[in-house]
Amino acid sequence: MIFKTPTKYFLVSGASEGYTLLNAFDGALLRAGIGNTNIIKMSSIVPPHCQRISPIALPPGALIPAAYAAITSDMPGEIISAGVAVALPADENQNGLIMEYSAKGKRRKIDEIVRNMAAEGMRLRGWKIKDLNSITIEYKIKKIGAALAAVVLWG
């Protein structure tokens, strides 16, 4: 098994212009502080007892599990946003839930949607929420740009 169950997580975001859509996405990863790692997109579960920490410097080239929302655009003047939300249950022996959302539009609306998605996911499970955190970024395209928000699992 490559991965052990993570014990920590943190939230990051970044946005960037780029020569191409992929370059813009790479720049957003770099601005989020995770661009020199191998991000492994995962589904949206935070293990029980996982602790939120401040973002840390990750080892270059490390395999890093993350749940993320990303959006790219080549429409100058367009506003794009990406957000993630983490809902933790009142019962610490249950897992937490991550939701991701990105779309054209302002950060405030995208943040509201992603937080409501996390709350709904917990409601579907029949679990009470102890804590709900989110991070959302907004970016106005100059030429070609990207926005990204992520929950990084570590430890």
URCOR-V104325 format. One record per pair of residues at least 6 apart in sequence whose C-alpha atoms are under 7 Angstrom apart, sorted by sequence separation. I is the first residue (numbers start at 1). J is the second residue. D is the distance in Angstrom with one decimal. If there is no record, write none. Layout:
I/J/D
I/J/D
This chain:
18/24/3.9
29/35/4.4
122/128/6.9
17/24/4.9
89/96/6.0
122/129/7.0
16/24/5.4
88/96/4.4
102/110/6.8
139/147/6.4
18/27/6.9
26/35/6.4
71/80/6.9
87/96/5.6
88/97/6.5
101/110/7.0
138/147/6.9
17/27/7.0
86/96/7.0
87/97/5.2
137/147/6.6
16/27/5.2
71/82/6.6
86/97/5.7
87/98/6.5
15/27/6.9
16/28/4.9
70/82/5.7
86/98/4.5
137/149/6.8
15/28/4.3
69/82/5.6
85/98/5.6
86/99/6.7
101/114/5.8
136/149/6.2
14/28/4.6
69/83/6.1
84/98/6.9
85/99/5.3
100/114/6.2
135/149/6.7
14/29/6.3
69/84/6.6
84/99/5.6
85/100/6.6
99/114/6.2
15/31/6.5
68/84/6.7
84/100/4.4
14/31/4.8
83/100/5.9
84/101/6.4
14/32/4.3
83/101/5.4
99/117/6.3
13/32/4.7
82/101/5.9
83/102/6.2
99/118/5.4
115/134/6.8
12/32/5.4
82/102/4.1
98/118/6.4
81/102/5.6
82/103/6.7
97/118/6.6
81/103/5.8
37/60/5.3
38/61/5.8
40/63/6.7
42/65/6.1
44/67/6.1
80/103/5.9
81/104/6.2
36/60/5.3
37/61/4.4
38/62/5.8
39/63/6.1
40/64/5.7
41/65/6.0
42/66/5.7
43/67/6.3
80/104/4.3
81/105/6.1
36/61/6.1
37/62/5.2
38/63/4.9
39/64/4.9
40/65/4.7
41/66/5.3
42/67/5.3
79/104/5.8
80/105/5.2
81/106/6.2
111/136/5.8
37/63/6.4
38/64/5.9
39/65/5.9
40/66/6.0
41/67/5.6
79/105/5.4
80/106/6.7
81/107/5.4
37/64/6.7
39/66/6.4
79/106/6.5
83/110/6.5
82/110/6.9
83/111/6.0
81/110/6.5
85/114/5.9
107/136/6.1
84/114/6.2
85/115/5.5
107/137/5.8
69/100/5.1
71/102/6.0
83/114/6.5
87/118/5.8
107/138/4.9
68/100/6.0
69/101/5.4
70/102/6.0
71/103/6.7
86/118/6.7
87/119/6.8
106/138/6.2
69/102/5.7
85/118/6.2
89/127/6.2
90/128/5.6
89/128/5.7
90/129/5.5
89/129/4.5
90/130/4.4
6/47/7.0
9/50/6.9
88/129/5.8
89/130/5.1
7/49/7.0
8/50/5.0
9/51/6.3
10/52/5.6
87/129/6.4
88/130/5.6
7/50/4.5
8/51/4.7
9/52/5.0
10/53/5.4
49/92/6.0
88/131/5.1
6/50/6.9
7/51/6.2
8/52/5.7
9/53/6.0
10/54/5.9
11/55/6.8
48/92/6.0
49/93/6.8
87/131/5.8
88/132/6.4
8/53/6.5
10/55/5.5
48/93/5.3
87/132/4.4
48/94/5.3
86/132/5.6
87/133/6.6
25/72/7.0
48/95/4.4
85/132/6.9
86/133/5.3
47/95/4.9
48/96/6.6
85/133/5.5
86/134/6.2
46/95/5.6
47/96/6.4
85/134/4.1
45/95/6.5
46/96/4.6
84/134/5.5
85/135/6.6
21/72/6.1
45/96/5.8
46/97/5.7
84/135/5.7
45/97/4.8
46/98/6.9
83/135/5.6
84/136/6.5
44/97/5.8
45/98/5.8
83/136/4.0
44/98/4.6
82/136/5.5
83/137/6.4
44/99/6.3
81/136/6.9
82/137/5.6
81/137/5.4
82/138/6.8
81/138/4.3
80/138/5.7
81/139/6.2
79/138/6.9
80/139/5.4
79/139/5.6
80/140/6.5
79/140/4.4
78/140/5.6
79/141/6.3
77/140/5.8
78/141/5.4
77/141/5.1
76/141/4.9
77/142/6.1
82/147/5.8
84/149/5.9
75/141/6.6
76/142/4.9
81/147/6.1
82/148/5.4
83/149/5.1
84/150/6.2
76/143/5.0
80/147/6.9
82/149/5.6
84/151/7.0
75/143/6.6
74/143/5.8
75/144/7.0
74/144/4.3
73/144/5.8
74/145/6.5
73/145/5.5
72/145/5.6
73/146/6.4
72/146/4.2
71/146/5.6
72/147/6.6
71/147/5.5
70/147/5.6
71/148/6.7
70/148/4.3
69/148/5.7
70/149/6.6
68/148/7.0
69/149/5.5
68/149/5.6
69/150/6.4
68/150/4.1
67/150/5.7
68/151/6.3
66/150/6.4
67/151/5.3
66/151/5.5
67/152/6.8
66/152/4.4
65/152/6.2
66/153/5.9
65/153/5.7
28/146/6.2
28/147/6.0
24/144/6.7
28/148/6.0
24/145/5.1
25/146/5.2
13/135/7.0
24/146/5.2
13/136/6.9
14/137/6.9
21/144/6.3
11/135/6.6
13/137/6.3
15/139/6.4
20/144/6.5
21/145/6.6
19/144/6.9
18/144/5.7
17/144/5.5
18/145/6.0
17/145/4.2
16/145/5.5
17/146/6.5
16/146/5.5
15/146/5.5
16/147/6.8
15/147/4.3
14/147/5.9
15/148/6.2
14/148/5.4
13/148/5.5
14/149/6.6
13/149/4.2
12/149/5.8
13/150/6.2
12/150/5.4
11/150/5.7
12/151/6.6
11/151/4.6
10/151/5.6
11/152/6.3
9/151/6.6
10/152/5.4
9/152/5.4
10/153/6.8
9/153/4.4
8/153/5.9
9/154/5.7
8/154/5.1
6/153/5.9
7/154/6.4
8/155/5.5
6/154/5.2
7/155/5.1
6/155/5.0
